[in-house]
Every structure is written in C-alpha cells, then in structure tokens.
Amino acid sequence: MPKSTNYAALVLGAITVFTAMETMAESDYRCTVGRVAMASTKSATILAWEEKIHIGKQFTVERQTGLMAGILKNSFTTKPVVIDVGSKDNSYKVVTTMRLDEGAGFGSNIYALTINEYAYSSQKPFVFLNNDVVYLGECEHF
C-alpha cells in the first residue's frame, strides 16, 4: 500500500475512534431527583423521609449497561436490562427485576427507569420506579 493510503487509513481510523469516544462520553446520563411519590397515602412520614434524602441529589446511568450509581441504584444482586437505548422518537428504558430467591430472601423487587431521550431540551425528564416509590426529575448527557 502506498504511504498516502496508509496515512489516509490512519487518519480515518483516528477520526472514527475519537468520534466513538465522544459519542460514548456524551451517552451516559447524570440525573437529579426533583420529586418523590409513593403508592400508599398512609405513609406520610416515609414519604417525607424519602423526599429529605433524595430531592436535589444525583445519580448516574451508564447508557450501555443501564447501571445506576449514586443516590438511586438499580442493581444489587441482579443486572439491569436495557430494553430501549432511546432516540429522537423513543425513551431510554431499563428494567431490573429480583425474584425472592435471587436476593437475600426478604422479598422481590422491580426497578424501572425511563428517560425521555426524545425531549428537545438538554434536560431529559425521567421517572424511576423502585417497587412502590416513584422518583421524578431531569437527566442530562455527560
């Protein structure tokens, strides 16, 4: 191969790597909790505690794996499953389930995160379900 072809291939390869790295770097999410709700109206004390601990706090989401870290988490003994990576038309969606026999034997759990990737703003609304507690807020790419 001529030297100019090698150089062109090298430049093209470098551009591809940098583009992929840039896309990966911007594809993860940093989210801030803005509101908390519960299915039960009899748990005002628990709701107040959840709000105090979570509102204004942040968590991150690895877009490829769905793994959440920070104030909210979705992986304790089982792994999250990304069911939609999101687009200009669809929300990003990740679900984690834990059956009774998969955890410490205390109960089953379901975690579901939806981020409105299609939102025109850089702030993407999210909703996270942790059994009967719902967290809402906004995410941004980082």
A tleap script that builds the chain and sets N, CA, C and O, in Angstrom:
source leaprc.protein.ff14SB
mol = sequence {
  NMET PRO LYS SER THR ASN TYR ALA ALA LEU
  VAL LEU GLY ALA ILE THR VAL PHE THR ALA
  MET GLU THR MET ALA GLU SER ASP TYR ARG
  CYS THR VAL GLY ARG VAL ALA MET ALA SER
  THR LYS SER ALA THR ILE LEU ALA TRP GLU
  GLU LYS ILE HIE ILE GLY LYS GLN PHE THR
  VAL GLU ARG GLN THR GLY LEU MET ALA GLY
  ILE LEU LYS ASN SER PHE THR THR LYS PRO
  VAL VAL ILE ASP VAL GLY SER LYS ASP ASN
  SER TYR LYS VAL VAL THR THR MET ARG LEU
  ASP GLU GLY ALA GLY PHE GLY SER ASN ILE
  TYR ALA LEU THR ILE ASN GLU TYR ALA TYR
  SER SER GLN LYS PRO PHE VAL PHE LEU ASN
  ASN ASP VAL VAL TYR LEU GLY GLU CYS GLU
  HIE CPHE
}
set mol.1.N position { 0.835 -1.178 0.000 }
set mol.1.CA position { 0.000 0.000 0.000 }
set mol.1.C position { 0.883 1.246 0.000 }
set mol.1.O position { 1.865 1.301 0.741 }
set mol.2.N position { 0.550 2.253 -0.822 }
set mol.2.CA position { 1.330 3.493 -0.834 }
set mol.2.C position { 1.223 4.213 0.511 }
set mol.2.O position { 0.273 4.027 1.271 }
set mol.3.N position { 2.250 5.051 0.773 }
set mol.3.CA position { 2.284 5.779 2.042 }
set mol.3.C position { 1.072 6.683 2.222 }
set mol.3.O position { 0.565 6.813 3.337 }
set mol.4.N position { 0.599 7.307 1.153 }
set mol.4.CA position { -0.558 8.199 1.268 }
set mol.4.C position { -1.815 7.423 1.653 }
set mol.4.O position { -2.666 7.948 2.370 }
set mol.5.N position { -1.941 6.185 1.189 }
set mol.5.CA position { -3.085 5.347 1.552 }
set mol.5.C position { -3.002 4.954 3.020 }
set mol.5.O position { -4.011 4.953 3.725 }
set mol.6.N position { -1.783 4.615 3.485 }
set mol.6.CA position { -1.598 4.286 4.904 }
set mol.6.C position { -1.955 5.480 5.781 }
set mol.6.O position { -2.626 5.337 6.804 }
set mol.7.N position { -1.500 6.657 5.369 }
set mol.7.CA position { -1.777 7.868 6.127 }
set mol.7.C position { -3.279 8.147 6.171 }
set mol.7.O position { -3.821 8.491 7.221 }
set mol.8.N position { -3.939 7.999 5.038 }
set mol.8.CA position { -5.387 8.228 4.975 }
set mol.8.C position { -6.126 7.236 5.866 }
set mol.8.O position { -7.075 7.611 6.555 }
set mol.9.N position { -5.701 5.984 5.859 }
set mol.9.CA position { -6.330 4.969 6.705 }
set mol.9.C position { -6.109 5.286 8.180 }
set mol.9.O position { -7.010 5.113 9.001 }
set mol.10.N position { -4.909 5.749 8.509 }
set mol.10.CA position { -4.593 6.109 9.890 }
set mol.10.C position { -5.450 7.282 10.361 }
set mol.10.O position { -5.991 7.255 11.467 }
set mol.11.N position { -5.573 8.301 9.532 }
set mol.11.CA position { -6.391 9.470 9.873 }
set mol.11.C position { -7.853 9.069 10.020 }
set mol.11.O position { -8.519 9.476 10.971 }
set mol.12.N position { -8.348 8.278 9.088 }
set mol.12.CA position { -9.738 7.821 9.153 }
set mol.12.C position { -9.981 7.000 10.414 }
set mol.12.O position { -11.016 7.146 11.065 }
set mol.13.N position { -9.032 6.140 10.755 }
set mol.13.CA position { -9.150 5.339 11.975 }
set mol.13.C position { -9.171 6.209 13.216 }
set mol.13.O position { -9.963 5.973 14.128 }
set mol.14.N position { -8.304 7.220 13.259 }
set mol.14.CA position { -8.260 8.123 14.411 }
set mol.14.C position { -9.561 8.901 14.546 }
set mol.14.O position { -10.076 9.068 15.652 }
set mol.15.N position { -10.091 9.375 13.433 }
set mol.15.CA position { -11.366 10.101 13.463 }
set mol.15.C position { -12.476 9.200 13.978 }
set mol.15.O position { -13.307 9.629 14.778 }
set mol.16.N position { -12.492 7.964 13.527 }
set mol.16.CA position { -13.509 7.008 13.974 }
set mol.16.C position { -13.415 6.773 15.472 }
set mol.16.O position { -14.432 6.762 16.164 }
set mol.17.N position { -12.196 6.583 15.979 }
set mol.17.CA position { -12.001 6.345 17.413 }
set mol.17.C position { -12.436 7.563 18.223 }
set mol.17.O position { -13.145 7.416 19.218 }
set mol.18.N position { -12.024 8.762 17.813 }
set mol.18.CA position { -12.398 9.976 18.545 }
set mol.18.C position { -13.902 10.216 18.502 }
set mol.18.O position { -14.490 10.635 19.500 }
set mol.19.N position { -14.526 9.958 17.369 }
set mol.19.CA position { -15.976 10.111 17.257 }
set mol.19.C position { -16.683 9.131 18.172 }
set mol.19.O position { -17.641 9.497 18.853 }
set mol.20.N position { -16.222 7.892 18.194 }
set mol.20.CA position { -16.826 6.880 19.070 }
set mol.20.C position { -16.644 7.257 20.532 }
set mol.20.O position { -17.566 7.104 21.333 }
set mol.21.N position { -15.445 7.756 20.890 }
set mol.21.CA position { -15.200 8.155 22.277 }
set mol.21.C position { -16.089 9.327 22.667 }
set mol.21.O position { -16.623 9.360 23.776 }
set mol.22.N position { -16.251 10.287 21.763 }
set mol.22.CA position { -17.102 11.446 22.043 }
set mol.22.C position { -18.548 11.013 22.225 }
set mol.22.O position { -19.226 11.478 23.141 }
set mol.23.N position { -19.020 10.131 21.366 }
set mol.23.CA position { -20.391 9.630 21.468 }
set mol.23.C position { -20.582 8.887 22.779 }
set mol.23.O position { -21.590 9.078 23.458 }
set mol.24.N position { -19.618 8.036 23.144 }
set mol.24.CA position { -19.720 7.281 24.385 }
set mol.24.C position { -19.688 8.217 25.586 }
set mol.24.O position { -20.422 8.012 26.553 }
set mol.25.N position { -18.847 9.239 25.531 }
set mol.25.CA position { -18.728 10.157 26.661 }
set mol.25.C position { -20.021 10.925 26.878 }
set mol.25.O position { -20.381 11.212 28.019 }
set mol.26.N position { -20.726 11.263 25.807 }
set mol.26.CA position { -21.957 12.022 25.939 }
set mol.26.C position { -23.181 11.137 26.101 }
set mol.26.O position { -24.285 11.643 26.298 }
set mol.27.N position { -23.005 9.843 26.023 }
set mol.27.CA position { -24.178 8.982 26.027 }
set mol.27.C position { -24.664 8.634 27.430 }
set mol.27.O position { -25.823 8.256 27.597 }
set mol.28.N position { -23.809 8.752 28.439 }
set mol.28.CA position { -24.252 8.459 29.795 }
set mol.28.C position { -25.081 9.627 30.321 }
set mol.28.O position { -25.079 10.718 29.752 }
set mol.29.N position { -25.785 9.372 31.414 }
set mol.29.CA position { -26.665 10.393 31.983 }
set mol.29.C position { -26.243 10.759 33.404 }
set mol.29.O position { -25.764 9.915 34.161 }
set mol.30.N position { -26.427 12.024 33.749 }
set mol.30.CA position { -26.349 12.493 35.133 }
set mol.30.C position { -27.732 13.048 35.443 }
set mol.30.O position { -28.221 13.947 34.760 }
set mol.31.N position { -28.352 12.502 36.479 }
set mol.31.CA position { -29.746 12.841 36.781 }
set mol.31.C position { -29.874 13.444 38.174 }
set mol.31.O position { -29.118 13.109 39.086 }
set mol.32.N position { -30.841 14.336 38.319 }
set mol.32.CA position { -31.129 14.971 39.601 }
set mol.32.C position { -32.585 14.713 39.958 }
set mol.32.O position { -33.487 14.948 39.154 }
set mol.33.N position { -32.799 14.229 41.172 }
set mol.33.CA position { -34.150 13.933 41.651 }
set mol.33.C position { -34.844 15.237 42.013 }
set mol.33.O position { -34.297 16.061 42.746 }
set mol.34.N position { -36.061 15.419 41.489 }
set mol.34.CA position { -36.829 16.629 41.763 }
set mol.34.C position { -38.066 16.400 42.607 }
set mol.34.O position { -38.491 17.280 43.355 }
set mol.35.N position { -38.648 15.201 42.484 }
set mol.35.CA position { -39.870 14.876 43.234 }
set mol.35.C position { -39.871 13.401 43.606 }
set mol.35.O position { -39.197 12.584 42.979 }
set mol.36.N position { -40.642 13.079 44.638 }
set mol.36.CA position { -40.826 11.691 45.069 }
set mol.36.C position { -42.310 11.477 45.322 }
set mol.36.O position { -42.986 12.355 45.859 }
set mol.37.N position { -42.816 10.312 44.934 }
set mol.37.CA position { -44.215 9.951 45.198 }
set mol.37.C position { -44.255 8.493 45.634 }
set mol.37.O position { -43.363 7.705 45.320 }
set mol.38.N position { -45.309 8.156 46.363 }
set mol.38.CA position { -45.493 6.771 46.816 }
set mol.38.C position { -46.906 6.320 46.493 }
set mol.38.O position { -47.828 7.132 46.415 }
set mol.39.N position { -47.065 5.020 46.308 }
set mol.39.CA position { -48.384 4.465 46.020 }
set mol.39.C position { -49.312 4.594 47.223 }
set mol.39.O position { -50.508 4.839 47.065 }
set mol.40.N position { -48.767 4.432 48.412 }
set mol.40.CA position { -49.572 4.483 49.630 }
set mol.40.C position { -49.696 5.914 50.141 }
set mol.40.O position { -48.701 6.631 50.248 }
set mol.41.N position { -50.916 6.320 50.454 }
set mol.41.CA position { -51.127 7.648 51.034 }
set mol.41.C position { -51.026 7.611 52.555 }
set mol.41.O position { -51.086 8.653 53.208 }
set mol.42.N position { -50.874 6.420 53.119 }
set mol.42.CA position { -50.803 6.271 54.574 }
set mol.42.C position { -49.383 6.435 55.108 }
set mol.42.O position { -49.170 6.364 56.318 }
set mol.43.N position { -48.420 6.651 54.233 }
set mol.43.CA position { -47.021 6.692 54.642 }
set mol.43.C position { -46.432 8.092 54.548 }
set mol.43.O position { -45.371 8.270 53.950 }
set mol.44.N position { -47.086 9.075 55.116 }
set mol.44.CA position { -46.618 10.464 55.031 }
set mol.44.C position { -45.231 10.621 55.647 }
set mol.44.O position { -44.406 11.372 55.124 }
set mol.45.N position { -44.967 9.930 56.740 }
set mol.45.CA position { -43.663 10.013 57.393 }
set mol.45.C position { -42.577 9.423 56.506 }
set mol.45.O position { -41.491 9.988 56.382 }
set mol.46.N position { -42.877 8.284 55.891 }
set mol.46.CA position { -41.905 7.644 54.997 }
set mol.46.C position { -41.666 8.514 53.769 }
set mol.46.O position { -40.527 8.665 53.329 }
set mol.47.N position { -42.728 9.085 53.214 }
set mol.47.CA position { -42.583 9.963 52.053 }
set mol.47.C position { -41.721 11.173 52.399 }
set mol.47.O position { -40.843 11.548 51.623 }
set mol.48.N position { -41.960 11.778 53.544 }
set mol.48.CA position { -41.164 12.937 53.964 }
set mol.48.C position { -39.691 12.556 54.096 }
set mol.48.O position { -38.811 13.333 53.725 }
set mol.49.N position { -39.425 11.371 54.621 }
set mol.49.CA position { -38.052 10.871 54.754 }
set mol.49.C position { -37.428 10.655 53.379 }
set mol.49.O position { -36.283 11.044 53.150 }
set mol.50.N position { -38.175 10.035 52.460 }
set mol.50.CA position { -37.691 9.805 51.087 }
set mol.50.C position { -37.369 11.138 50.409 }
set mol.50.O position { -36.345 11.265 49.738 }
set mol.51.N position { -38.240 12.125 50.585 }
set mol.51.CA position { -38.016 13.439 49.977 }
set mol.51.C position { -36.761 14.097 50.545 }
set mol.51.O position { -35.949 14.646 49.800 }
set mol.52.N position { -36.608 14.041 51.852 }
set mol.52.CA position { -35.454 14.663 52.501 }
set mol.52.C position { -34.142 14.054 52.011 }
set mol.52.O position { -33.164 14.768 51.791 }
set mol.53.N position { -34.127 12.758 51.846 }
set mol.53.CA position { -32.907 12.057 51.436 }
set mol.53.C position { -32.602 12.233 49.953 }
set mol.53.O position { -31.435 12.342 49.576 }
set mol.54.N position { -33.634 12.263 49.100 }
set mol.54.CA position { -33.416 12.166 47.659 }
set mol.54.C position { -33.518 13.465 46.859 }
set mol.54.O position { -32.776 13.641 45.893 }
set mol.55.N position { -34.407 14.368 47.229 }
set mol.55.CA position { -34.622 15.563 46.400 }
set mol.55.C position { -33.355 16.417 46.344 }
set mol.55.O position { -32.755 16.755 47.365 }
set mol.56.N position { -32.974 16.750 45.113 }
set mol.56.CA position { -31.765 17.534 44.879 }
set mol.56.C position { -30.502 16.704 44.736 }
set mol.56.O position { -29.450 17.235 44.379 }
set mol.57.N position { -30.590 15.415 45.010 }
set mol.57.CA position { -29.423 14.532 44.916 }
set mol.57.C position { -29.310 13.952 43.508 }
set mol.57.O position { -30.276 13.937 42.745 }
set mol.58.N position { -28.104 13.473 43.182 }
set mol.58.CA position { -27.845 12.988 41.830 }
set mol.58.C position { -27.501 11.505 41.775 }
set mol.58.O position { -27.074 10.896 42.756 }
set mol.59.N position { -27.706 10.957 40.583 }
set mol.59.CA position { -27.241 9.608 40.257 }
set mol.59.C position { -26.834 9.612 38.794 }
set mol.59.O position { -27.209 10.505 38.035 }
set mol.60.N position { -26.072 8.616 38.411 }
set mol.60.CA position { -25.656 8.489 37.018 }
set mol.60.C position { -26.196 7.194 36.440 }
set mol.60.O position { -26.528 6.258 37.167 }
set mol.61.N position { -26.278 7.161 35.114 }
set mol.61.CA position { -26.736 5.974 34.401 }
set mol.61.C position { -25.755 5.697 33.268 }
set mol.61.O position { -25.517 6.560 32.423 }
set mol.62.N position { -25.189 4.498 33.252 }
set mol.62.CA position { -24.390 4.061 32.110 }
set mol.62.C position { -25.372 3.646 31.028 }
set mol.62.O position { -26.122 2.684 31.197 }
set mol.63.N position { -25.369 4.359 29.936 }
set mol.63.CA position { -26.388 4.122 28.907 }
set mol.63.C position { -26.309 2.712 28.309 }
set mol.63.O position { -27.343 2.109 28.023 }
set mol.64.N position { -25.123 2.194 28.123 }
set mol.64.CA position { -24.985 0.873 27.504 }
set mol.64.C position { -25.452 -0.257 28.417 }
set mol.64.O position { -26.086 -1.204 27.951 }
set mol.65.N position { -25.146 -0.168 29.713 }
set mol.65.CA position { -25.470 -1.259 30.643 }
set mol.65.C position { -26.742 -1.008 31.440 }
set mol.65.O position { -27.362 -1.951 31.933 }
set mol.66.N position { -27.137 0.259 31.571 }
set mol.66.CA position { -28.294 0.599 32.386 }
set mol.66.C position { -27.982 0.719 33.864 }
set mol.66.O position { -28.876 1.007 34.660 }
set mol.67.N position { -26.746 0.508 34.243 }
set mol.67.CA position { -26.354 0.531 35.648 }
set mol.67.C position { -26.454 1.941 36.218 }
set mol.67.O position { -25.908 2.891 35.658 }
set mol.68.N position { -27.155 2.059 37.335 }
set mol.68.CA position { -27.324 3.334 38.026 }
set mol.68.C position { -26.423 3.365 39.254 }
set mol.68.O position { -26.290 2.363 39.955 }
set mol.69.N position { -25.803 4.519 39.515 }
set mol.69.CA position { -24.951 4.693 40.690 }
set mol.69.C position { -25.228 6.064 41.284 }
set mol.69.O position { -25.549 7.008 40.563 }
set mol.70.N position { -25.103 6.168 42.581 }
set mol.70.CA position { -25.367 7.429 43.263 }
set mol.70.C position { -26.499 7.247 44.250 }
set mol.70.O position { -26.622 6.187 44.863 }
set mol.71.N position { -27.330 8.268 44.416 }
set mol.71.CA position { -28.412 8.224 45.400 }
set mol.71.C position { -29.447 7.161 45.059 }
set mol.71.O position { -30.073 6.601 45.959 }
set mol.72.N position { -29.638 6.874 43.772 }
set mol.72.CA position { -30.547 5.807 43.352 }
set mol.72.C position { -29.746 4.723 42.651 }
set mol.72.O position { -28.830 5.011 41.881 }
set mol.73.N position { -30.098 3.484 42.923 }
set mol.73.CA position { -29.413 2.338 42.330 }
set mol.73.C position { -30.445 1.352 41.809 }
set mol.73.O position { -31.583 1.323 42.277 }
set mol.74.N position { -30.037 0.542 40.834 }
set mol.74.CA position { -30.944 -0.461 40.282 }
set mol.74.C position { -30.305 -1.835 40.155 }
set mol.74.O position { -30.835 -2.704 39.463 }
set mol.75.N position { -29.178 -2.038 40.813 }
set mol.75.CA position { -28.502 -3.323 40.703 }
set mol.75.C position { -27.899 -3.688 42.051 }
set mol.75.O position { -26.930 -3.080 42.505 }
set mol.76.N position { -28.484 -4.679 42.669 }
set mol.76.CA position { -27.960 -5.157 43.942 }
set mol.76.C position { -27.427 -6.578 43.782 }
set mol.76.O position { -26.250 -6.825 44.048 }
set mol.77.N position { -28.264 -7.511 43.355 }
set mol.77.CA position { -27.798 -8.870 43.076 }
set mol.77.C position { -28.088 -9.292 41.646 }
set mol.77.O position { -27.551 -10.296 41.178 }
set mol.78.N position { -28.920 -8.548 40.952 }
set mol.78.CA position { -29.237 -8.850 39.554 }
set mol.78.C position { -28.838 -7.668 38.680 }
set mol.78.O position { -28.680 -6.546 39.163 }
set mol.79.N position { -28.678 -7.935 37.392 }
set mol.79.CA position { -28.218 -6.892 36.469 }
set mol.79.C position { -29.381 -6.233 35.746 }
set mol.79.O position { -30.373 -6.890 35.428 }
set mol.80.N position { -29.261 -4.937 35.485 }
set mol.80.CA position { -30.287 -4.243 34.706 }
set mol.80.C position { -30.264 -4.696 33.243 }
set mol.80.O position { -29.242 -5.152 32.731 }
set mol.81.N position { -31.413 -4.559 32.593 }
set mol.81.CA position { -31.542 -4.894 31.175 }
set mol.81.C position { -32.047 -3.651 30.442 }
set mol.81.O position { -33.131 -3.147 30.736 }
set mol.82.N position { -31.262 -3.168 29.497 }
set mol.82.CA position { -31.672 -2.031 28.673 }
set mol.82.C position { -32.617 -2.566 27.610 }
set mol.82.O position { -32.237 -3.419 26.808 }
set mol.83.N position { -33.852 -2.066 27.603 }
set mol.83.CA position { -34.810 -2.546 26.603 }
set mol.83.C position { -34.996 -1.550 25.463 }
set mol.83.O position { -35.590 -1.886 24.439 }
set mol.84.N position { -34.488 -0.312 25.635 }
set mol.84.CA position { -34.512 0.673 24.554 }
set mol.84.C position { -33.436 1.711 24.858 }
set mol.84.O position { -33.458 2.325 25.924 }
set mol.85.N position { -32.497 1.916 23.939 }
set mol.85.CA position { -31.416 2.883 24.164 }
set mol.85.C position { -31.858 4.322 23.943 }
set mol.85.O position { -31.084 5.252 24.168 }
set mol.86.N position { -33.084 4.508 23.509 }
set mol.86.CA position { -33.613 5.848 23.304 }
set mol.86.C position { -33.184 6.436 21.976 }
set mol.86.O position { -32.174 6.038 21.397 }
set mol.87.N position { -33.964 7.382 21.509 }
set mol.87.CA position { -33.692 8.041 20.233 }
set mol.87.C position { -34.495 9.334 20.187 }
set mol.87.O position { -35.078 9.746 21.189 }
set mol.88.N position { -34.522 9.966 19.027 }
set mol.88.CA position { -35.319 11.185 18.893 }
set mol.88.C position { -36.809 10.872 18.945 }
set mol.88.O position { -37.630 11.781 19.063 }
set mol.89.N position { -37.164 9.587 18.858 }
set mol.89.CA position { -38.568 9.174 18.869 }
set mol.89.C position { -38.975 8.354 20.094 }
set mol.89.O position { -40.166 8.193 20.363 }
set mol.90.N position { -37.989 7.835 20.841 }
set mol.90.CA position { -38.298 6.918 21.944 }
set mol.90.C position { -37.532 7.256 23.211 }
set mol.90.O position { -36.467 7.872 23.173 }
set mol.91.N position { -38.100 6.837 24.332 }
set mol.91.CA position { -37.447 6.997 25.627 }
set mol.91.C position { -36.386 5.925 25.820 }
set mol.91.O position { -36.473 4.832 25.260 }
set mol.92.N position { -35.386 6.259 26.623 }
set mol.92.CA position { -34.412 5.282 27.098 }
set mol.92.C position { -35.114 4.499 28.202 }
set mol.92.O position { -35.735 5.094 29.083 }
set mol.93.N position { -35.021 3.165 28.164 }
set mol.93.CA position { -35.712 2.339 29.157 }
set mol.93.C position { -34.806 1.221 29.647 }
set mol.93.O position { -34.163 0.528 28.859 }
set mol.94.N position { -34.769 1.059 30.966 }
set mol.94.CA position { -34.004 -0.027 31.578 }
set mol.94.C position { -34.821 -0.606 32.728 }
set mol.94.O position { -35.451 0.127 33.490 }
set mol.95.N position { -34.801 -1.935 32.841 }
set mol.95.CA position { -35.580 -2.637 33.856 }
set mol.95.C position { -34.671 -3.618 34.592 }
set mol.95.O position { -33.828 -4.279 33.985 }
set mol.96.N position { -34.855 -3.699 35.903 }
set mol.96.CA position { -34.164 -4.702 36.709 }
set mol.96.C position { -35.210 -5.387 37.575 }
set mol.96.O position { -36.033 -4.726 38.209 }
set mol.97.N position { -35.175 -6.703 37.598 }
set mol.97.CA position { -36.072 -7.449 38.482 }
set mol.97.C position { -35.240 -8.331 39.400 }
set mol.97.O position { -34.141 -8.760 39.047 }
set mol.98.N position { -35.777 -8.592 40.572 }
set mol.98.CA position { -35.136 -9.501 41.509 }
set mol.98.C position { -36.225 -10.348 42.147 }
set mol.98.O position { -37.075 -9.850 42.885 }
set mol.99.N position { -36.180 -11.629 41.846 }
set mol.99.CA position { -37.146 -12.557 42.438 }
set mol.99.C position { -36.763 -12.849 43.883 }
set mol.99.O position { -35.633 -12.601 44.302 }
set mol.100.N position { -37.696 -13.366 44.616 }
set mol.100.CA position { -37.480 -13.681 46.027 }
set mol.100.C position { -36.242 -14.543 46.222 }
set mol.100.O position { -35.465 -14.312 47.148 }
set mol.101.N position { -36.052 -15.534 45.358 }
set mol.101.CA position { -34.921 -16.455 45.514 }
set mol.101.C position { -33.591 -15.879 45.014 }
set mol.101.O position { -32.552 -16.516 45.187 }
set mol.102.N position { -33.598 -14.701 44.404 }
set mol.102.CA position { -32.373 -14.102 43.878 }
set mol.102.C position { -31.717 -13.126 44.853 }
set mol.102.O position { -30.547 -12.781 44.691 }
set mol.103.N position { -32.443 -12.693 45.835 }
set mol.103.CA position { -31.911 -11.721 46.784 }
set mol.103.C position { -31.534 -12.383 48.088 }
set mol.103.O position { -31.120 -13.542 48.122 }
set mol.104.N position { -31.683 -11.637 49.152 }
set mol.104.CA position { -31.344 -12.133 50.481 }
set mol.104.C position { -32.512 -12.870 51.117 }
set mol.104.O position { -32.457 -13.241 52.290 }
set mol.105.N position { -33.577 -13.083 50.336 }
set mol.105.CA position { -34.727 -13.799 50.857 }
set mol.105.C position { -35.755 -12.914 51.523 }
set mol.105.O position { -36.699 -13.420 52.131 }
set mol.106.N position { -35.596 -11.593 51.424 }
set mol.106.CA position { -36.517 -10.674 52.088 }
set mol.106.C position { -37.690 -10.256 51.217 }
set mol.106.O position { -38.684 -9.745 51.734 }
set mol.107.N position { -37.599 -10.457 49.928 }
set mol.107.CA position { -38.682 -10.063 49.041 }
set mol.107.C position { -38.197 -9.882 47.621 }
set mol.107.O position { -37.002 -9.943 47.333 }
set mol.108.N position { -39.149 -9.660 46.748 }
set mol.108.CA position { -38.822 -9.416 45.345 }
set mol.108.C position { -38.810 -7.910 45.100 }
set mol.108.O position { -39.370 -7.139 45.880 }
set mol.109.N position { -38.173 -7.506 44.021 }
set mol.109.CA position { -38.069 -6.083 43.697 }
set mol.109.C position { -38.177 -5.867 42.202 }
set mol.109.O position { -37.814 -6.733 41.406 }
set mol.110.N position { -38.683 -4.696 41.830 }
set mol.110.CA position { -38.683 -4.268 40.440 }
set mol.110.C position { -38.222 -2.820 40.391 }
set mol.110.O position { -38.663 -1.977 41.172 }
set mol.111.N position { -37.322 -2.556 39.451 }
set mol.111.CA position { -36.799 -1.211 39.231 }
set mol.111.C position { -36.980 -0.908 37.750 }
set mol.111.O position { -36.590 -1.711 36.902 }
set mol.112.N position { -37.558 0.227 37.434 }
set mol.112.CA position { -37.760 0.607 36.033 }
set mol.112.C position { -37.426 2.087 35.869 }
set mol.112.O position { -37.955 2.937 36.586 }
set mol.113.N position { -36.550 2.380 34.927 }
set mol.113.CA position { -36.145 3.754 34.641 }
set mol.113.C position { -36.515 4.099 33.207 }
set mol.113.O position { -36.218 3.347 32.278 }
set mol.114.N position { -37.164 5.242 33.038 }
set mol.114.CA position { -37.465 5.778 31.714 }
set mol.114.C position { -36.946 7.210 31.657 }
set mol.114.O position { -37.274 8.035 32.510 }
set mol.115.N position { -36.132 7.495 30.639 }
set mol.115.CA position { -35.621 8.849 30.414 }
set mol.115.C position { -36.121 9.296 29.046 }
set mol.115.O position { -35.898 8.614 28.046 }
set mol.116.N position { -36.791 10.431 29.004 }
set mol.116.CA position { -37.358 10.929 27.747 }
set mol.116.C position { -36.254 11.491 26.855 }
set mol.116.O position { -36.077 12.704 26.744 }
set mol.117.N position { -35.525 10.587 26.230 }
set mol.117.CA position { -34.419 10.962 25.347 }
set mol.117.C position { -34.891 11.861 24.216 }
set mol.117.O position { -34.133 12.701 23.732 }
set mol.118.N position { -36.122 11.693 23.799 }
set mol.118.CA position { -36.660 12.461 22.673 }
set mol.118.C position { -36.971 13.919 23.018 }
set mol.118.O position { -37.284 14.702 22.121 }
set mol.119.N position { -36.893 14.296 24.282 }
set mol.119.CA position { -37.171 15.687 24.673 }
set mol.119.C position { -36.205 16.623 23.955 }
set mol.119.O position { -35.013 16.330 23.863 }
set mol.120.N position { -36.704 17.740 23.448 }
set mol.120.CA position { -35.886 18.679 22.676 }
set mol.120.C position { -34.840 19.384 23.530 }
set mol.120.O position { -33.806 19.809 23.013 }
set mol.121.N position { -35.088 19.511 24.801 }
set mol.121.CA position { -34.180 20.192 25.713 }
set mol.121.C position { -32.982 19.307 26.059 }
set mol.121.O position { -33.033 18.089 25.885 }
set mol.122.N position { -31.917 19.919 26.545 }
set mol.122.CA position { -30.783 19.135 27.044 }
set mol.122.C position { -31.146 18.471 28.367 }
set mol.122.O position { -30.492 17.512 28.778 }
set mol.123.N position { -32.181 18.971 29.038 }
set mol.123.CA position { -32.694 18.368 30.268 }
set mol.123.C position { -33.764 17.348 29.890 }
set mol.123.O position { -34.829 17.708 29.389 }
set mol.124.N position { -33.472 16.085 30.132 }
set mol.124.CA position { -34.377 14.999 29.753 }
set mol.124.C position { -35.155 14.534 30.989 }
set mol.124.O position { -34.542 14.045 31.938 }
set mol.125.N position { -36.477 14.669 31.007 }
set mol.125.CA position { -37.266 14.214 32.152 }
set mol.125.C position { -37.109 12.704 32.358 }
set mol.125.O position { -36.995 11.944 31.396 }
set mol.126.N position { -37.103 12.281 33.629 }
set mol.126.CA position { -37.037 10.852 33.926 }
set mol.126.C position { -38.077 10.479 34.964 }
set mol.126.O position { -38.568 11.321 35.715 }
set mol.127.N position { -38.399 9.198 34.986 }
set mol.127.CA position { -39.202 8.598 36.043 }
set mol.127.C position { -38.533 7.274 36.405 }
set mol.127.O position { -38.178 6.488 35.526 }
set mol.128.N position { -38.363 7.035 37.707 }
set mol.128.CA position { -37.745 5.803 38.200 }
set mol.128.C position { -38.677 5.170 39.216 }
set mol.128.O position { -39.067 5.806 40.195 }
set mol.129.N position { -39.028 3.930 38.983 }
set mol.129.CA position { -39.889 3.169 39.888 }
set mol.129.C position { -39.037 2.197 40.685 }
set mol.129.O position { -38.331 1.366 40.113 }
set mol.130.N position { -39.103 2.302 42.000 }
set mol.130.CA position { -38.446 1.371 42.913 }
set mol.130.C position { -39.560 0.758 43.750 }
set mol.130.O position { -39.928 1.280 44.803 }
set mol.131.N position { -40.089 -0.358 43.261 }
set mol.131.CA position { -41.251 -1.002 43.858 }
set mol.131.C position { -42.421 -0.022 43.896 }
set mol.131.O position { -42.995 0.269 42.847 }
set mol.132.N position { -42.795 0.496 45.067 }
set mol.132.CA position { -43.943 1.403 45.150 }
set mol.132.C position { -43.553 2.865 45.363 }
set mol.132.O position { -44.397 3.697 45.695 }
set mol.133.N position { -42.276 3.170 45.170 }
set mol.133.CA position { -41.805 4.548 45.294 }
set mol.133.C position { -41.394 5.039 43.904 }
set mol.133.O position { -40.696 4.340 43.169 }
set mol.134.N position { -41.836 6.248 43.557 }
set mol.134.CA position { -41.555 6.824 42.241 }
set mol.134.C position { -40.717 8.090 42.426 }
set mol.134.O position { -41.052 8.966 43.223 }
set mol.135.N position { -39.631 8.161 41.677 }
set mol.135.CA position { -38.746 9.325 41.696 }
set mol.135.C position { -38.826 9.987 40.326 }
set mol.135.O position { -38.783 9.305 39.302 }
set mol.136.N position { -38.941 11.307 40.304 }
set mol.136.CA position { -39.018 12.057 39.054 }
set mol.136.C position { -37.982 13.165 39.074 }
set mol.136.O position { -37.604 13.660 40.136 }
set mol.137.N position { -37.531 13.544 37.902 }
set mol.137.CA position { -36.552 14.614 37.815 }
set mol.137.C position { -36.073 14.785 36.398 }
set mol.137.O position { -36.802 14.512 35.444 }
set mol.138.N position { -34.828 15.244 36.263 }
set mol.138.CA position { -34.262 15.505 34.943 }
set mol.138.C position { -32.855 14.940 34.844 }
set mol.138.O position { -32.106 14.898 35.820 }
set mol.139.N position { -32.519 14.506 33.629 }
set mol.139.CA position { -31.190 13.977 33.328 }
set mol.139.C position { -30.562 14.798 32.217 }
set mol.139.O position { -31.256 15.443 31.430 }
set mol.140.N position { -29.247 14.765 32.168 }
set mol.140.CA position { -28.521 15.381 31.065 }
set mol.140.C position { -27.379 14.461 30.675 }
set mol.140.O position { -26.890 13.679 31.490 }
set mol.141.N position { -26.961 14.561 29.427 }
set mol.141.CA position { -25.822 13.770 28.964 }
set mol.141.C position { -24.546 14.346 29.547 }
set mol.141.O position { -24.422 15.555 29.741 }
set mol.142.N position { -23.602 13.462 29.820 }
set mol.142.CA position { -22.273 13.942 30.228 }
set mol.142.C position { -21.224 13.002 29.709 }
set mol.142.O position { -20.034 13.218 29.938 }
savepdb mol mol.pdb
quit
